[in-house]
């Protein structure tokens, strides 16, 4: 009879099974963090805490303390917002104010790194004047006005707080009103 010739069996390479999209190695869905929300870390906005105050509400049972945070959010490309909110502790107040600042954004008119014309605004007792400056002059402003102009991306500006108000919140609101008044003359 015929002799059987034993040939070596070729080694089988392990076949990698393609896992379905969006799945973990075990085949289950990965845990999704921040379901339905954008991540706040990489949205392009810089935030600065302008003011933090401890406020008290007097009730029949005694005093309830909370914290009020004023946060400025801006992308340094002409978008700026101010957020004011309260919370039971400091971190909660800052988070809420940051979210509110990102919702209340305005777009500032910037021409060659400065504003197009001089503008004044009054909110409550605070009166603010903003003047355009030539390139290279820099940011000549103090306090809340400086913070807002930095985060809005205005490089050359001069400002003056005309009132005697030292209140950061009122000065910030007056600065925002002044920036809302800016207009560009249409080119003919």
MARBA-3410 file (N, C-alpha, C, O; in Angstrom, 1 decimal):
188
0.8,-1.2,0.0,0.0,0.0,0.0,0.9,1.2,0.0,2.1,1.2,0.1 ~ 0.1,2.4,-0.2,0.9,3.6,-0.3,1.3,4.1,1.1,0.5,3.9,2.1 ~ 2.4,4.6,1.2,2.9,5.0,2.5,2.4,6.5,2.7,2.4,7.3,1.8 ~ 2.0,6.7,4.0,1.6,8.0,4.3,2.8,8.9,4.6,3.7,8.5,5.4 ~ 2.8,10.0,4.0,3.9,11.0,4.2,3.4,12.0,5.2,2.4,12.7,4.8
4.0,12.2,6.3,3.5,13.2,7.2,4.3,14.5,6.9,5.5,14.6,7.0 ~ 3.4,15.5,6.6,4.0,16.8,6.3,3.7,17.7,7.6,2.7,17.6,8.2 ~ 4.7,18.6,7.9,4.5,19.5,9.0,3.3,20.4,8.8,3.1,21.0,7.7 ~ 2.5,20.6,9.8,1.3,21.5,9.7,1.8,22.9,9.9,2.5,23.2,10.8 ~ 1.4,23.8,8.9,1.9,25.2,9.1,1.3,25.9,10.3,0.2,25.6,10.7
2.1,26.7,11.0,1.7,27.4,12.2,0.5,28.4,11.9,0.6,29.1,10.9 ~ -0.5,28.4,12.7,-1.6,29.2,12.4,-1.4,30.5,13.2,-1.1,30.6,14.3 ~ -1.6,31.6,12.4,-1.4,32.9,13.0,-2.7,33.3,13.7,-3.8,33.1,13.1 ~ -2.6,33.9,14.9,-3.9,34.3,15.5,-4.6,35.4,14.8,-3.9,36.4,14.4 ~ -5.8,35.3,14.6,-6.6,36.3,13.8,-7.1,37.3,14.8,-7.8,36.9,15.8
-6.8,38.6,14.6,-7.4,39.6,15.5,-8.8,39.9,15.1,-9.0,40.3,13.9 ~ -9.7,39.8,16.0,-11.1,40.1,15.7,-11.2,41.6,15.9,-10.9,42.2,16.9 ~ -11.8,42.3,14.9,-12.0,43.7,15.0,-13.1,44.0,16.0,-14.2,43.5,15.9 ~ -12.7,44.9,16.9,-13.7,45.2,18.0,-14.7,46.3,17.4,-14.2,47.1,16.6 ~ -15.9,46.3,17.8,-16.9,47.3,17.3,-16.5,48.7,17.8,-15.8,48.8,18.8
-16.9,49.7,17.0,-16.5,51.1,17.3,-17.1,51.5,18.6,-18.2,51.1,19.0 ~ -16.3,52.2,19.4,-16.8,52.8,20.6,-16.9,51.7,21.7,-17.5,52.0,22.7 ~ -16.2,50.6,21.6,-16.3,49.6,22.6,-14.9,49.4,23.3,-13.9,49.8,22.7 ~ -15.0,48.9,24.5,-13.8,48.6,25.2,-13.2,47.2,24.7,-13.8,46.6,23.8 ~ -12.1,46.8,25.3,-11.5,45.5,24.9,-12.4,44.3,25.3,-12.3,43.3,24.6
-13.2,44.5,26.3,-14.0,43.4,26.7,-15.4,43.4,26.0,-16.2,42.5,26.2 ~ -15.6,44.3,25.0,-16.7,44.3,24.2,-17.9,45.2,24.7,-18.9,45.4,24.1 ~ -17.7,45.7,26.0,-18.7,46.5,26.5,-18.5,48.0,26.2,-17.3,48.4,25.9 ~ -19.5,48.8,26.4,-19.3,50.2,26.1,-18.4,50.8,27.3,-18.6,50.5,28.4 ~ -17.6,51.8,26.9,-16.8,52.4,28.0,-17.7,53.4,28.7,-18.7,53.9,28.2
-17.2,53.7,29.9,-18.0,54.7,30.7,-17.8,56.1,30.1,-16.7,56.5,29.9 ~ -18.9,56.8,29.9,-18.8,58.1,29.3,-18.9,59.2,30.4,-19.8,59.2,31.2 ~ -17.8,60.0,30.4,-17.8,61.0,31.4,-18.4,62.3,30.9,-18.3,62.6,29.7 ~ -19.1,63.0,31.7,-19.8,64.2,31.3,-20.8,64.0,30.3,-20.8,64.7,29.2 ~ -21.7,63.1,30.5,-22.7,62.7,29.5,-23.5,63.9,29.0,-24.1,64.6,29.8
-23.4,64.2,27.7,-24.2,65.3,27.1,-23.6,66.6,27.3,-24.2,67.6,26.9 ~ -22.4,66.8,27.9,-21.8,68.1,28.1,-20.5,68.1,27.4,-19.8,67.1,27.2 ~ -20.1,69.3,26.9,-18.8,69.5,26.4,-17.8,69.6,27.5,-18.1,70.1,28.6 ~ -16.6,69.2,27.3,-15.6,69.3,28.3,-15.2,70.8,28.4,-15.0,71.5,27.4 ~ -15.1,71.3,29.6,-14.9,72.7,29.9,-13.4,73.0,29.8,-13.0,74.2,29.7
-12.5,72.0,29.8,-11.1,72.3,29.8,-10.6,72.8,28.5,-9.7,73.6,28.4 ~ -11.1,72.3,27.4,-10.5,72.7,26.1,-11.5,73.5,25.2,-11.6,73.2,24.0 ~ -12.3,74.4,25.8,-13.2,75.1,25.0,-12.7,76.4,24.5,-13.4,77.2,23.8 ~ -11.4,76.7,24.8,-10.7,77.9,24.3,-10.9,79.2,25.1,-10.4,80.2,24.7 ~ -11.6,79.1,26.2,-11.8,80.3,27.0,-10.9,80.3,28.2,-10.7,79.2,28.9
-10.3,81.4,28.5,-9.6,81.7,29.7,-10.5,82.3,30.7,-11.3,83.1,30.3 ~ -10.4,81.9,32.0,-11.2,82.5,33.0,-10.4,83.1,34.1,-9.3,82.6,34.4 ~ -10.9,84.2,34.7,-10.2,84.8,35.8,-11.3,85.2,36.9,-12.4,85.7,36.5 ~ -10.9,84.9,38.1,-11.8,85.3,39.2,-11.6,86.7,39.5,-10.5,87.1,39.9 ~ -12.6,87.5,39.4,-12.5,89.0,39.6,-12.8,89.3,41.1,-12.1,90.1,41.6
-13.8,88.7,41.6,-14.2,89.0,43.0,-14.8,87.8,43.7,-15.5,87.0,43.0 ~ -14.5,87.6,45.0,-15.1,86.6,45.7,-15.6,87.2,47.1,-14.7,87.7,47.8 ~ -16.9,87.1,47.4,-17.4,87.7,48.6,-18.2,86.7,49.4,-18.9,85.9,48.8 ~ -18.1,86.8,50.7,-18.9,86.0,51.6,-20.2,86.8,51.9,-20.1,87.9,52.4 ~ -21.3,86.3,51.5,-22.6,87.0,51.7,-23.4,86.2,52.7,-23.3,85.0,52.8
-24.3,87.0,53.5,-25.1,86.4,54.5,-26.5,86.7,54.3,-26.9,87.9,54.0 ~ -27.4,85.7,54.5,-28.8,85.9,54.4,-29.4,85.6,55.8,-29.2,84.5,56.3 ~ -30.1,86.6,56.4,-30.6,86.4,57.7,-32.0,85.8,57.6,-32.9,86.4,56.9 ~ -32.2,84.7,58.2,-33.5,84.0,58.2,-34.0,83.9,59.7,-33.4,84.4,60.6 ~ -35.2,83.4,59.8,-35.8,83.2,61.2,-34.9,82.3,62.0,-34.9,82.6,63.3
-34.3,81.3,61.5,-33.5,80.4,62.3,-32.1,80.9,62.5,-31.3,80.2,63.2 ~ -31.7,82.0,61.9,-30.3,82.4,62.1,-29.8,83.0,60.8,-30.5,83.5,59.9 ~ -28.4,82.9,60.6,-27.8,83.4,59.4,-27.3,82.3,58.5,-26.8,81.3,59.0 ~ -27.6,82.5,57.2,-27.1,81.5,56.2,-26.0,82.1,55.4,-26.2,83.2,54.8 ~ -24.8,81.5,55.4,-23.7,82.1,54.7,-23.5,81.4,53.3,-23.7,80.2,53.2
-23.2,82.2,52.3,-22.9,81.6,51.0,-21.8,82.5,50.4,-21.4,83.5,51.0 ~ -21.3,82.1,49.2,-20.2,82.9,48.6,-20.7,83.3,47.2,-21.3,82.6,46.5 ~ -20.3,84.6,46.9,-20.7,85.1,45.6,-19.4,85.3,44.8,-18.4,85.9,45.3 ~ -19.3,84.7,43.6,-18.1,84.8,42.7,-18.5,85.6,41.5,-19.5,85.5,40.9 ~ -17.5,86.4,41.1,-17.6,87.2,39.8,-16.4,86.7,39.0,-15.3,86.8,39.3
-16.8,86.1,37.8,-15.8,85.4,36.9,-15.9,86.1,35.6,-17.0,86.3,35.0 ~ -14.7,86.4,35.0,-14.6,86.9,33.6,-14.1,85.8,32.7,-13.1,85.1,33.1 ~ -14.8,85.5,31.6,-14.3,84.5,30.7,-14.1,85.1,29.3,-15.0,85.9,28.8 ~ -13.0,84.8,28.6,-12.7,85.4,27.3,-11.8,84.5,26.5,-11.1,83.7,27.1 ~ -11.9,84.6,25.2,-11.0,83.8,24.4,-9.9,84.5,23.8,-9.1,84.0,22.9
-9.7,85.8,24.1,-8.6,86.6,23.6,-8.7,86.8,22.1,-7.7,87.2,21.5 ~ -9.9,86.6,21.6,-10.1,86.9,20.2,-11.4,87.6,20.0,-12.2,87.4,19.1 ~ -11.7,88.5,20.9,-12.9,89.5,20.9,-14.1,89.0,21.5,-15.2,89.6,21.4 ~ -14.1,87.8,22.1,-15.3,87.3,22.8,-15.1,87.4,24.3,-14.1,86.8,24.8 ~ -16.0,88.0,25.1,-15.8,88.2,26.5,-17.2,88.1,27.2,-18.2,88.4,26.6
-17.2,87.5,28.4,-18.4,87.4,29.2,-18.1,87.6,30.7,-17.0,87.3,31.1 ~ -19.2,88.0,31.4,-19.1,88.1,32.8,-20.1,87.3,33.5,-21.3,87.3,33.0 ~ -19.8,86.6,34.5,-20.7,85.7,35.2,-20.7,86.0,36.7,-19.6,86.0,37.3 ~ -21.8,86.1,37.3,-22.0,86.3,38.8,-22.9,85.2,39.3,-24.0,85.1,38.8 ~ -22.4,84.5,40.3,-23.3,83.5,40.9,-22.9,83.2,42.3,-21.8,83.5,42.7
-23.8,82.5,43.0,-23.6,82.2,44.4,-23.6,80.7,44.6,-24.2,80.0,43.8 ~ -22.9,80.3,45.7,-22.9,78.9,46.0,-22.6,78.7,47.5,-22.2,79.6,48.2 ~ -22.9,77.5,48.0,-22.7,77.2,49.4,-21.2,77.2,49.8,-20.9,77.5,50.9 ~ -20.4,76.8,48.8,-18.9,76.9,49.1,-18.2,77.6,47.9,-18.9,77.9,46.9 ~ -17.0,77.9,48.1,-16.2,78.7,47.1,-16.2,78.0,45.8,-16.4,78.6,44.7
-15.8,76.7,45.7,-15.7,76.0,44.4,-17.0,76.0,43.7,-17.0,76.1,42.4 ~ -18.1,75.7,44.4,-19.4,75.7,43.7,-19.8,77.1,43.1,-20.3,77.1,42.0 ~ -19.5,78.1,43.8,-19.8,79.5,43.4,-18.9,79.8,42.1,-19.4,80.4,41.2 ~ -17.7,79.4,42.1,-16.8,79.7,41.0,-17.2,78.9,39.8,-17.3,79.5,38.7 ~ -17.6,77.6,39.9,-18.0,76.8,38.8,-19.3,77.4,38.2,-19.4,77.5,37.0
-20.3,77.8,39.0,-21.5,78.3,38.5,-21.3,79.6,37.8,-21.9,79.9,36.8 ~ -20.4,80.5,38.4,-20.2,81.8,37.8,-19.4,81.6,36.4,-19.7,82.4,35.5 ~ -18.5,80.6,36.3,-17.8,80.4,35.1,-18.8,79.9,34.0,-18.7,80.4,32.9 ~ -19.7,79.0,34.4,-20.7,78.6,33.4,-21.6,79.7,32.9,-21.9,79.8,31.7 ~ -21.9,80.6,33.8,-22.8,81.7,33.5,-22.0,82.7,32.6,-22.6,83.3,31.7
-20.7,82.9,32.9,-19.9,83.8,32.1,-19.8,83.3,30.6,-19.8,84.1,29.7 ~ -19.7,82.0,30.4,-19.6,81.4,29.1,-20.9,81.5,28.3,-20.9,81.4,27.1 ~ -22.0,81.6,29.1,-23.3,81.8,28.4,-23.6,83.2,28.0,-24.3,83.5,27.0 ~ -23.1,84.2,28.8,-23.3,85.6,28.5,-22.2,86.3,27.8,-21.6,87.3,28.2 ~ -21.9,85.8,26.6,-20.8,86.3,25.8,-21.2,87.4,24.9,-22.3,87.4,24.4
-20.3,88.4,24.8,-20.5,89.5,23.8,-19.3,89.5,22.9,-18.2,89.0,23.3 ~ -19.5,90.0,21.7,-18.3,90.1,20.7,-17.9,91.6,20.7,-18.7,92.5,20.5 ~ -16.6,91.8,20.9,-16.1,93.2,21.0,-15.5,93.5,19.6,-14.8,92.7,19.0 ~ -15.7,94.8,19.2,-15.2,95.2,17.9,-13.7,95.6,18.2,-13.4,96.6,19.0 ~ -12.8,94.9,17.5,-11.3,95.3,17.7,-10.8,95.6,16.3,-10.9,94.8,15.4
-10.1,96.7,16.2,-9.5,97.1,15.0,-8.0,97.4,15.2,-7.7,98.3,16.0 ~ -7.1,96.6,14.6,-5.7,96.7,14.8,-5.2,96.6,16.2,-4.4,97.4,16.7 ~ -5.9,95.7,17.0,-5.5,95.5,18.4,-6.0,96.6,19.4,-5.7,96.5,20.5 ~ -6.9,97.5,18.9,-7.4,98.5,19.8,-8.9,98.6,19.5,-9.4,98.0,18.6 ~ -9.6,99.6,20.1,-11.0,99.8,19.9,-11.1,100.9,18.8,-10.2,101.7,18.7
-12.2,101.0,18.1,-12.3,101.9,17.0,-12.5,103.4,17.4,-12.1,104.3,16.7 ~ -13.1,103.6,18.6,-13.3,105.0,19.0,-13.4,105.1,20.5,-13.6,104.1,21.2 ~ -13.4,106.3,21.0,-13.5,106.6,22.4,-15.0,106.3,22.9,-15.9,106.6,22.1 ~ -15.1,105.7,24.0,-16.5,105.4,24.5,-16.6,105.6,26.0,-15.6,105.3,26.7 ~ -17.7,106.0,26.5,-18.0,106.1,28.0,-19.2,105.3,28.3,-20.1,105.1,27.5
-19.3,104.8,29.5,-20.5,104.0,30.0,-20.6,104.2,31.5,-19.7,104.4,32.2 ~ -21.9,104.2,31.9,-22.2,104.4,33.3,-23.2,103.2,33.7,-24.2,103.0,33.1 ~ -22.8,102.5,34.7,-23.7,101.5,35.3,-23.7,101.7,36.8,-22.7,101.6,37.5 ~ -24.9,102.0,37.4,-25.0,102.4,38.8,-24.1,103.6,39.0,-24.2,104.6,38.3 ~ -23.2,103.6,40.0,-22.4,104.7,40.3,-21.1,104.7,39.5,-20.4,105.7,39.5
-20.8,103.6,38.8,-19.5,103.5,38.1,-19.5,104.1,36.7,-20.5,103.8,36.0 ~ -18.6,104.9,36.4,-18.4,105.6,35.1,-17.1,105.2,34.6,-16.0,105.4,35.2 ~ -17.0,104.6,33.3,-15.8,104.2,32.7,-15.6,104.9,31.4,-16.5,105.0,30.6 ~ -14.3,105.3,31.1,-14.0,105.8,29.8,-12.9,105.0,29.2,-11.9,104.7,29.8 ~ -13.1,104.6,27.9,-12.1,103.8,27.2,-11.7,104.6,26.0,-12.5,105.1,25.2
-10.3,104.6,25.7,-9.8,105.4,24.6,-8.9,104.4,23.8,-8.2,103.6,24.3 ~ -9.0,104.5,22.4,-8.1,103.8,21.6,-6.6,104.3,21.7,-6.4,105.5,22.0 ~ -5.7,103.4,21.5,-4.3,103.8,21.5,-3.5,103.3,20.3,-4.0,102.4,19.7 ~ -2.4,103.9,20.0,-1.6,103.5,18.9,-0.9,102.2,19.2,-0.8,101.8,20.4 ~ -0.5,101.5,18.1,0.2,100.2,18.3,1.5,100.3,19.1,2.3,101.2,18.8
1.6,99.5,20.1,2.8,99.5,20.9,2.7,100.2,22.2,3.5,100.1,23.1 ~ 1.6,101.0,22.4,1.3,101.7,23.7,1.1,100.7,24.8,1.5,100.9,25.9 ~ 0.3,99.7,24.5,0.0,98.7,25.6,-1.3,98.9,26.2,-2.1,99.8,25.9 ~ -1.5,98.1,27.3,-2.8,98.1,28.0,-2.6,99.0,29.2,-2.0,98.6,30.2 ~ -3.2,100.3,29.1,-3.1,101.2,30.2,-4.4,101.2,30.9,-5.3,102.1,30.6
-4.6,100.3,31.8,-5.8,100.2,32.6,-5.6,99.5,33.9,-4.5,98.8,34.0 ~ -6.5,99.6,34.8,-6.3,99.0,36.1,-7.5,98.2,36.6,-8.6,98.5,36.1 ~ -7.3,97.3,37.5,-8.4,96.6,38.1,-9.2,95.8,37.2,-8.7,95.0,36.3 ~ -10.5,95.9,37.3,-11.5,95.1,36.5,-11.4,95.4,35.0,-11.5,94.5,34.2 ~ -11.1,96.7,34.7,-11.0,97.1,33.3,-9.9,96.4,32.6,-10.0,95.9,31.4
-8.7,96.3,33.3,-7.6,95.6,32.7,-7.8,94.1,32.4,-7.5,93.6,31.4 ~ -8.4,93.4,33.4,-8.8,92.0,33.3,-9.7,91.8,32.1,-9.4,90.9,31.3 ~ -10.7,92.6,31.9,-11.7,92.4,30.8,-11.0,92.7,29.5,-11.2,91.9,28.6 ~ -10.2,93.7,29.4,-9.5,94.0,28.1,-8.5,92.9,27.8,-8.4,92.6,26.6 ~ -7.8,92.4,28.8,-6.8,91.3,28.5,-7.5,90.1,27.9,-7.1,89.5,26.9
-8.6,89.7,28.6,-9.3,88.5,28.1,-10.1,88.7,26.9,-10.5,87.7,26.2 ~ -10.4,89.9,26.5,-11.1,90.2,25.2,-10.1,90.2,24.1,-10.5,90.1,22.9 ~ -8.8,90.4,24.4,-7.8,90.4,23.3,-7.5,91.8,22.8,-6.9,91.9,21.8 ~ -7.8,92.8,23.6,-7.4,94.2,23.2,-6.0,94.4,23.7,-5.7,94.3,24.9 ~ -5.1,94.7,22.8,-3.7,94.9,23.1,-3.4,96.3,23.5,-2.5,96.6,24.4
-3.9,97.3,22.8,-3.6,98.7,23.1,-4.8,99.5,23.4,-5.7,99.7,22.5 ~ -4.9,100.0,24.6,-6.1,100.7,25.1,-5.7,101.5,26.3,-4.8,101.1,27.1 ~ -6.4,102.6,26.5,-6.2,103.5,27.7,-7.6,103.6,28.3,-8.6,103.8,27.6 ~ -7.6,103.5,29.6,-8.9,103.6,30.3,-8.8,104.5,31.6,-7.7,104.7,32.1 ~ -10.0,105.0,32.0,-10.0,105.8,33.2,-11.3,105.6,33.9,-12.4,105.6,33.2
-11.3,105.3,35.2,-12.5,105.2,36.0,-12.8,106.6,36.4,-12.1,107.1,37.3 ~ -13.9,107.2,35.8,-14.2,108.6,36.1,-14.9,108.8,37.4,-14.8,109.8,38.1 ~ -15.6,107.7,37.9,-16.3,107.8,39.2,-15.3,107.5,40.3,-14.2,107.1,40.1 ~ -15.8,107.6,41.5,-15.0,107.3,42.6,-15.2,105.8,43.1,-14.8,105.4,44.1 ~ -15.9,105.0,42.2,-16.3,103.7,42.6,-15.1,102.7,42.7,-14.4,102.6,41.7
-15.0,102.1,43.8,-13.9,101.1,43.9,-14.5,99.7,43.8,-13.8,98.7,43.9 ~ -15.8,99.6,43.5,-16.5,98.3,43.5,-16.1,97.6,42.1,-16.4,98.1,41.1 ~ -15.5,96.4,42.3,-15.0,95.7,41.1,-16.2,95.3,40.2,-16.1,95.3,39.0 ~ -17.3,94.8,40.8,-18.4,94.3,40.0,-19.0,95.5,39.2,-19.3,95.3,38.0 ~ -19.3,96.6,39.8,-19.9,97.8,39.1,-18.9,98.2,38.0,-19.4,98.6,36.9
-17.6,98.3,38.2,-16.6,98.7,37.2,-16.6,97.7,36.1,-16.5,98.1,34.9 ~ -16.7,96.4,36.4,-16.7,95.4,35.3,-18.0,95.5,34.5,-17.9,95.4,33.2 ~ -19.1,95.7,35.1,-20.4,95.9,34.3,-20.3,97.2,33.5,-20.8,97.1,32.3 ~ -19.7,98.2,34.0,-19.6,99.5,33.2,-18.7,99.3,32.0,-18.9,99.8,30.9 ~ -17.6,98.5,32.2,-16.7,98.2,31.1,-17.4,97.4,30.0,-17.2,97.6,28.8
-18.2,96.4,30.4,-18.9,95.6,29.5,-19.9,96.4,28.7,-20.0,96.3,27.5 ~ -20.6,97.4,29.3,-21.5,98.3,28.6,-20.8,99.1,27.6,-21.2,99.4,26.5 ~ -19.6,99.6,28.0,-18.8,100.5,27.1,-18.4,99.6,25.9,-18.4,100.2,24.8 ~ -18.0,98.4,26.1,-17.5,97.6,25.0,-18.7,97.2,24.1,-18.5,97.0,22.9 ~ -19.9,97.1,24.6,-21.1,96.9,23.8,-21.4,98.0,22.9,-22.0,97.8,21.8
-21.1,99.2,23.3,-21.4,100.5,22.5,-20.5,100.6,21.3,-20.8,101.4,20.4 ~ -19.4,99.9,21.2,-18.5,100.1,20.1,-19.1,99.7,18.7,-19.8,98.7,18.6 ~ -18.8,100.5,17.7,-19.3,100.3,16.4,-18.2,100.6,15.4,-17.3,101.4,15.7 ~ -18.3,100.0,14.2,-17.3,100.2,13.2,-18.0,101.0,12.1,-19.1,100.6,11.6 ~ -17.4,102.0,11.6,-17.9,102.8,10.5,-17.8,102.0,9.2,-16.7,101.5,8.9
-18.9,101.8,8.4,-18.8,101.0,7.2,-17.9,101.7,6.2,-18.0,102.9,6.0 ~ -17.1,100.9,5.5,-16.2,101.4,4.4,-17.0,101.7,3.1,-17.7,100.8,2.7 ~ -16.9,102.9,2.6,-17.6,103.2,1.3,-16.9,102.8,0.1,-17.3,103.0,-1.0
END
